[in-house]
Every structure is written in structure tokens, then in C-alpha cells.
Amino acid sequence: MADVNIVVLAGRLTRDPEMRYTPNGTAVAKLGLAVGRKWKDQQSGQMREETTFVDVDVFGRQAETASQYLSKGRPVLVEGRLKLDQWEDKTSGQKRSKLHVIANRIQFLGTGGTGGSG
């Protein structure tokens, strides 16, 4: 059986995109995405809500476009893959890891948030 690593998320940006360029000139935008979930608690019958915060890396022309047009609070759809980064903390010597999304495609949704247009 083949492995599948596909993620589709729709949420709102938690901060303005952070734009940078790699040494070879590739644009990289770092996005923070808040994804909400609502459900009815079977025990109490009350509505519950949960928010998950996800870091997303966008590359190339999409990164430049995201940096130009997106801002905190804007709704976006992200299609991509999960990536696990692992490293050793220099100060404590402990192993650390972080799971984030590498975007293949982003789509601006509606309007909203604190700024931006279009």
C-alpha cells in the first residue's frame, strides 16, 4: 500500500505572513493558521469548541503573493503535506520536534480580518 501525506485546512491567519528568501533566492512565507472545530458534547448536550494552531510554509510565487495580500485574520484554504522537523536543543541538549505543513497550494477565502483587500 502506498503512503499518503495530504493535508487540507481552512482557517484564519493568526499573524501577518513572515517573508524571507533562501540563499538561492526562493521566496518563503511563514503563516500561522488557526483551525476551529465545533461539536455537541454527548454527555452534557452543550456545544464545545476547539482551536488548533498550525504553522504553514509557502514557497515561490505563492509565498510572494501571500505576503503581499494576506494579513492577520484573513481566511485561507491550505493544501499541502505534513513535515516533521527534529533537532537537538543547544542549551538543554534535549531532542525537539515540530510538525508543520508545507503548502502546495493556498487559496484566499472571502474577506475579513484586520487588513488587506481583494
Buried (B, 14 or more C-beta within 10 A) or exposed (E): EEEEEEBEBBBBBBEBBEBEEEEEEEBBBBBBBBBEEEEEEEEEEEEEEEEEEBBBBBBEEBBBBBBEEBBBBBBBBBBBEEBEEEEEEEEEEEEEEEEBBBBBEBEBEEEEBEEBEE
